Amino acid sequence: MSTKEKKIAVENINVPGKTTNVDATKYEAMKVAFLRILPEKSPGLTQKEI
């Protein structure tokens, strides 16, 4: 890779305090895609539905 990738720290909700650095561009793209499929109102989706 010729250019340095931007990283973002994300926290593991299953292990409080544990963070991992991930590619910021890929993270943002996944976040946008995920938010598009989620209902705006509760109860949301189950893991199985996702």
Secondary structure, DSSP 8 states (H G I E B T S, - for coil): --S---EEEEE-TTSTT-EEEEEHHHHHHHHHHHHHHS-SSTT---TTT-
